[in-house]
């Protein structure tokens, strides 16, 4: 079966239900979609000083790729494979400060930028070392303090993130502080894509989110589409908490309660006057995912106010909906849906990108 979504939203049909329930499409998405796209790998607080190394597993239970963030003696950041090029052992198993990288299995050494340095008992080995003995270095993109990488070839990071940077680059990202107490993982019994497409439309807000609807002006809710991302602008009702926008902002004069940026395929950046909630949707199975909420606080005095005042309640409301959809698409009578041409442009855009990535060789 070929995935195809008509570019004309007024004619288009949604993805077939098999996409959300088949192990074939779930497994194919690993390399076709996720390995080719940019994923959040960490932030600069994890490698603050030269010598710091932090192991990271990229999308556990799905890509499950062992990676390593390092900051070398020149203060340059690197994202490396964390699999030793000798026998595949993890080179670093916990955050630490090092002069170089040494595998604990057989003592192979690498510099902090992944270059092979030495190996015991290998004098007799022919044609050694070669380029294959270095740790693989992955592309690393930095937006503020947040770090992103991709595992395979694909579009440049600017194509994914530049619209967001251009829009909210005036925010002092260096002042955003990660708060573990406000961060948590949510297991969701629904396909990762169902969770994303629910996020990508405000159409359901009046029906699902009574509290959010009381502070958001739904009539002025706007969606902007970009090449590999989209933005939903939450306009506040009178008297609600809004951003104090600088004159340099393209939204100056608007009552912005929240910026909801989505970056294909599974990253959500929700900016509120108190800071940022990054939501990472992590596939687990065709019918389940884990959504990580990572909270970075900018202004604590605005916590628990406005559109971002009760993210936990909104999340539980969304979970109930998407989990029921996962059950509904098992029906032998459901074949496809249609899109609201005015309210579901973000979901249509998402489906078009999925189909495009599956077509790309």
C-alpha positions as CSV (number, residue, x, y, z in Angstrom):
1,X,0.0,0.0,0.0
2,X,1.3,3.5,-0.9
3,X,0.6,6.5,1.3
4,X,-0.8,9.4,-0.6
5,X,-2.6,12.5,0.6
6,X,-4.1,15.0,-1.9
7,X,-2.4,18.4,-1.6
8,X,-5.9,20.0,-1.9
9,X,-7.3,19.8,1.6
10,X,-10.8,20.1,0.3
11,X,-10.4,16.9,-1.6
12,X,-8.0,15.0,0.6
13,X,-8.6,11.9,2.7
14,X,-6.7,11.2,5.9
15,X,-4.1,8.4,6.3
16,X,-5.6,4.9,6.2
17,X,-6.2,3.3,9.6
18,X,-3.6,0.6,8.8
19,X,-0.9,3.2,9.3
20,X,-1.8,3.5,13.0
21,X,-2.2,-0.2,13.8
22,X,0.2,-2.1,11.6
23,X,3.7,-3.2,12.8
24,X,4.8,-2.8,9.1
25,X,4.2,1.0,9.0
26,X,5.5,1.4,12.6
27,X,8.8,-0.3,11.8
28,X,9.2,1.4,8.4
29,X,8.8,4.8,10.1
30,X,12.0,4.2,12.0
31,X,14.3,4.7,9.0
32,X,11.9,6.5,6.6
33,X,10.7,9.2,9.1
34,X,12.6,9.3,12.4
35,X,16.2,8.6,11.4
36,X,16.0,11.2,8.6
37,X,14.5,14.0,10.9
38,X,16.1,16.1,13.6
39,X,15.6,14.8,17.2
40,X,16.2,16.5,20.5
41,X,19.4,14.9,22.0
42,X,19.9,17.1,25.1
43,X,20.9,20.6,26.2
44,X,24.1,22.4,26.9
45,X,23.7,22.2,30.6
46,X,24.6,18.5,30.2
47,X,28.0,19.4,28.8
48,X,28.7,22.7,30.5
49,X,32.5,22.6,30.7
50,X,35.4,21.2,28.5
51,X,35.8,17.5,29.3
52,X,32.2,16.8,30.2
53,X,30.6,13.8,28.5
54,X,27.0,12.7,28.8
55,X,25.6,9.4,27.3
56,X,22.1,9.7,25.8
57,X,19.8,7.0,24.3
58,X,17.9,8.5,21.4
59,X,14.2,7.5,21.5
60,X,14.4,4.5,23.9
61,X,12.2,1.5,22.8
62,X,12.2,2.7,19.2
63,X,15.4,4.0,17.6
64,X,17.2,3.2,20.9
65,X,20.4,4.7,19.5
66,X,23.3,5.1,22.1
67,X,24.8,8.5,21.6
68,X,27.3,10.6,23.5
69,X,27.4,14.4,23.9
70,X,30.9,15.8,24.6
71,X,32.6,19.2,25.0
72,X,36.2,19.0,24.0
73,X,39.2,21.0,25.3
74,X,38.6,23.6,22.6
75,X,35.1,24.1,24.0
76,X,33.5,22.6,20.9
77,X,30.4,20.4,21.2
78,X,30.1,17.0,19.6
79,X,27.5,14.3,19.2
80,X,29.1,10.9,18.8
81,X,28.1,7.3,18.5
82,X,28.5,5.7,22.0
83,X,29.3,2.3,20.6
84,X,33.0,1.4,20.7
85,X,34.4,0.5,17.3
86,X,36.1,-2.6,18.7
87,X,33.3,-4.8,20.0
88,X,30.4,-2.4,20.4
89,X,30.6,-1.8,24.2
90,X,29.2,1.5,25.5
91,X,32.2,3.9,25.7
92,X,30.6,6.0,28.5
93,X,27.8,4.8,30.7
94,X,27.2,7.8,33.0
95,X,27.9,11.6,32.8
96,X,31.4,12.4,33.8
97,X,34.4,14.7,33.1
98,X,37.2,13.1,31.1
99,X,40.5,13.9,29.4
100,X,39.7,11.4,26.7
101,X,37.3,8.5,26.1
102,X,38.4,5.0,27.1
103,X,36.3,1.9,26.6
104,X,36.2,-0.1,29.8
105,X,36.0,-3.4,28.0
106,X,39.4,-3.6,26.2
107,X,40.9,-0.1,26.7
108,X,40.4,1.4,23.3
109,X,40.9,5.2,23.5
110,X,39.3,8.1,21.6
111,X,39.6,11.8,21.8
112,X,36.6,13.9,22.9
113,X,35.8,14.5,19.3
114,X,35.7,10.8,18.6
115,X,39.0,10.3,16.9
116,X,40.8,6.9,17.5
117,X,43.9,7.3,19.7
118,X,45.2,3.9,20.7
119,X,44.3,0.2,21.3
120,X,46.2,-2.4,23.4
121,X,47.5,-5.6,21.8
122,X,46.8,-4.5,18.2
123,X,50.4,-4.1,16.9
124,X,50.0,-7.2,14.7
125,X,46.7,-6.2,13.1
126,X,47.1,-5.2,9.5
127,X,45.6,-2.1,7.9
128,X,44.9,-0.6,11.3
129,X,43.6,1.9,12.3
130,X,41.3,3.1,9.5
131,X,38.6,5.7,9.4
132,X,36.2,3.0,10.6
133,X,38.0,3.0,13.9
134,X,36.9,6.5,14.8
135,X,33.6,7.0,16.6
136,X,30.9,8.1,14.2
137,X,30.3,11.9,14.5
138,X,26.8,13.0,13.9
139,X,25.5,16.4,12.8
140,X,24.7,18.7,15.8
141,X,22.4,21.7,15.6
142,X,22.0,24.1,18.5
143,X,19.0,26.3,19.1
144,X,19.6,28.4,22.3
145,X,20.6,25.7,24.8
146,X,18.9,22.8,23.1
147,X,20.8,20.3,20.9
148,X,19.5,18.3,18.0
149,X,20.9,15.6,15.8
150,X,19.8,13.2,13.0
151,X,20.9,9.6,12.3
152,X,20.6,9.6,8.6
153,X,20.8,12.0,5.6
154,X,18.1,14.6,5.3
155,X,17.2,18.2,5.0
156,X,19.3,20.8,6.8
157,X,18.3,21.8,10.3
158,X,17.5,25.3,9.3
159,X,14.6,24.0,7.2
160,X,13.1,22.6,10.4
161,X,13.9,25.2,13.0
162,X,14.5,28.6,11.3
163,X,10.8,29.6,11.3
164,X,10.7,29.1,15.1
165,X,14.0,30.9,15.7
166,X,12.9,33.9,13.5
167,X,9.6,34.1,15.4
168,X,10.7,33.9,19.1
169,X,14.5,34.4,18.9
170,X,14.0,37.5,21.0
171,X,13.5,35.3,24.1
172,X,16.5,35.0,26.4
173,X,16.9,31.2,26.0
174,X,20.1,31.3,28.2
175,X,17.8,32.2,31.1
176,X,15.5,29.2,30.7
177,X,16.2,26.7,33.5
178,X,15.2,23.0,33.4
179,X,12.8,22.1,36.2
180,X,12.7,18.3,36.8
181,X,9.8,18.7,39.3
182,X,7.6,20.2,36.5
183,X,8.7,17.5,34.0
184,X,7.3,14.0,33.5
185,X,6.6,11.2,31.1
186,X,3.1,10.3,30.1
187,X,2.5,6.7,28.8
188,X,-0.3,7.0,26.1
189,X,-2.1,4.0,24.7
190,X,-2.2,5.4,21.1
191,X,0.0,5.5,18.1
192,X,2.5,8.3,18.1
193,X,1.0,9.9,15.0
194,X,-2.5,10.1,16.5
195,X,-1.0,12.0,19.4
196,X,0.7,14.4,17.0
197,X,-2.2,15.1,14.7
198,X,-4.4,15.8,17.7
199,X,-1.8,18.4,18.8
200,X,-1.8,20.0,15.3
201,X,-5.3,21.3,15.3
202,X,-7.2,23.6,17.7
203,X,-10.5,22.3,16.3
204,X,-11.1,20.1,19.3
205,X,-10.4,22.8,22.0
206,X,-14.0,23.9,22.6
207,X,-15.1,20.2,22.8
208,X,-12.2,18.7,24.9
209,X,-10.5,21.5,26.8
210,X,-13.0,23.6,28.7
211,X,-10.4,25.2,30.9
212,X,-8.1,26.1,28.0
213,X,-11.0,27.4,26.0
214,X,-11.9,29.8,28.8
215,X,-8.6,31.7,28.3
216,X,-8.1,31.3,24.6
217,X,-10.0,33.3,22.0
218,X,-10.9,30.3,19.7
219,X,-12.3,32.6,17.0
220,X,-8.8,34.1,16.5
221,X,-6.9,30.8,16.8
222,X,-4.5,30.8,13.9
223,X,-2.3,28.1,12.2
224,X,0.8,28.9,10.0
225,X,2.4,26.2,7.9
226,X,6.1,26.0,7.1
227,X,8.2,23.4,5.2
228,X,8.8,21.0,8.1
229,X,7.1,22.7,10.9
230,X,4.0,24.7,11.9
231,X,2.9,27.2,14.4
232,X,-0.4,27.6,16.2
233,X,-1.0,31.0,17.7
234,X,-3.0,31.0,20.9
235,X,-4.7,34.5,21.2
236,X,-5.8,35.3,24.8
237,X,-9.2,36.6,25.8
238,X,-9.3,40.0,27.5
239,X,-7.7,40.1,30.9
240,X,-5.7,36.8,30.5
241,X,-2.0,36.4,30.9
242,X,-0.1,37.3,27.7
243,X,3.5,37.8,26.5
244,X,5.1,41.2,26.9
245,X,6.3,41.3,23.3
246,X,9.1,43.6,22.3
247,X,8.6,46.0,19.4
248,X,10.9,43.8,17.3
249,X,8.5,40.9,17.5
250,X,6.4,40.2,14.3
251,X,3.5,39.7,16.7
252,X,3.9,43.0,18.6
253,X,0.5,44.3,19.5
254,X,-1.2,40.9,19.6
255,X,-2.4,39.3,22.8
256,X,-0.4,36.1,22.6
257,X,-1.1,33.5,25.3
258,X,1.0,30.8,23.8
259,X,3.2,29.9,20.9
260,X,2.7,26.2,19.9
261,X,5.4,25.1,17.5
262,X,5.6,21.7,16.0
263,X,8.6,20.3,14.2
264,X,8.2,17.2,12.1
265,X,7.7,14.5,13.1
266,X,7.4,14.4,16.9
267,X,8.7,17.6,18.6
268,X,6.5,20.2,20.2
269,X,7.7,23.5,21.6
270,X,5.1,25.3,23.7
271,X,6.1,28.7,24.8
272,X,4.2,30.5,27.6
273,X,5.0,33.7,29.5
274,X,6.5,31.4,32.2
275,X,8.8,29.6,29.8
276,X,8.8,26.5,27.6
277,X,7.3,23.0,27.7
278,X,9.0,20.7,25.2
279,X,7.0,17.7,24.4
280,X,8.8,14.7,22.7
281,X,6.5,12.0,21.4
282,X,8.4,8.7,21.6
283,X,7.0,5.7,19.8
284,X,6.8,2.4,21.7
285,X,4.5,0.2,19.6
286,X,1.9,0.7,16.9
287,X,-0.7,1.3,19.6
288,X,1.4,3.1,22.3
289,X,3.9,5.9,22.9
290,X,5.4,7.9,25.7
291,X,5.2,11.7,25.7
292,X,8.0,13.4,27.6
293,X,7.1,16.9,29.0
294,X,10.3,18.8,29.6
295,X,9.8,22.1,31.4
296,X,12.2,25.1,31.2
297,X,11.2,28.0,33.4
298,X,11.9,31.6,32.5
299,X,9.6,33.5,34.9
300,X,8.4,31.5,37.9
301,X,5.9,34.3,38.9
302,X,3.8,33.3,35.8
303,X,3.6,29.6,36.6
304,X,0.1,28.1,36.9
305,X,-1.5,31.0,35.0
306,X,-3.0,31.5,31.6
307,X,-2.9,29.0,28.7
308,X,0.0,27.1,30.2
309,X,-1.4,27.1,33.7
310,X,-2.4,23.5,34.0
311,X,-0.6,21.4,31.4
312,X,-1.3,18.2,33.3
313,X,-5.1,18.6,33.1
314,X,-4.9,19.4,29.3
315,X,-2.6,16.4,28.8
316,X,-5.0,14.0,30.5
317,X,-7.9,15.4,28.4
318,X,-5.9,14.8,25.2
319,X,-4.9,11.3,26.3
320,X,-8.5,10.3,26.7
321,X,-9.4,11.5,23.2
322,X,-6.4,9.9,21.3
323,X,-6.7,6.6,23.2
324,X,-10.4,6.4,22.2
325,X,-9.4,7.2,18.6
326,X,-6.8,4.3,18.8
327,X,-9.7,2.0,19.8
328,X,-12.0,3.5,17.1
329,X,-9.7,3.0,14.2
330,X,-9.7,-0.8,14.9
331,X,-13.2,-0.8,13.6
332,X,-13.8,-2.7,10.4
333,X,-16.1,0.1,9.3
334,X,-13.6,2.9,9.5
335,X,-11.7,3.5,6.3
336,X,-10.6,7.2,6.3
337,X,-11.7,10.7,7.4
338,X,-11.9,14.1,5.7
339,X,-10.3,17.4,6.8
340,X,-11.9,20.7,7.9
341,X,-10.4,23.0,5.3
342,X,-10.3,25.8,7.9
343,X,-9.4,24.0,11.1
344,X,-7.3,21.0,10.2
345,X,-4.6,22.4,8.0
346,X,-1.9,21.4,10.4
347,X,-3.0,17.8,10.5
348,X,-3.3,17.7,6.7
349,X,0.3,19.2,6.5
350,X,1.5,16.5,8.9
351,X,0.0,13.7,6.8
352,X,1.4,15.1,3.6
353,X,4.9,15.1,5.2
354,X,4.6,11.5,6.3
355,X,3.6,10.5,2.8
356,X,6.5,12.5,1.4
357,X,9.1,10.9,3.6
358,X,7.9,7.4,2.7
359,X,8.3,8.3,-1.0
360,X,11.9,9.7,-0.5
361,X,14.6,7.2,-1.5
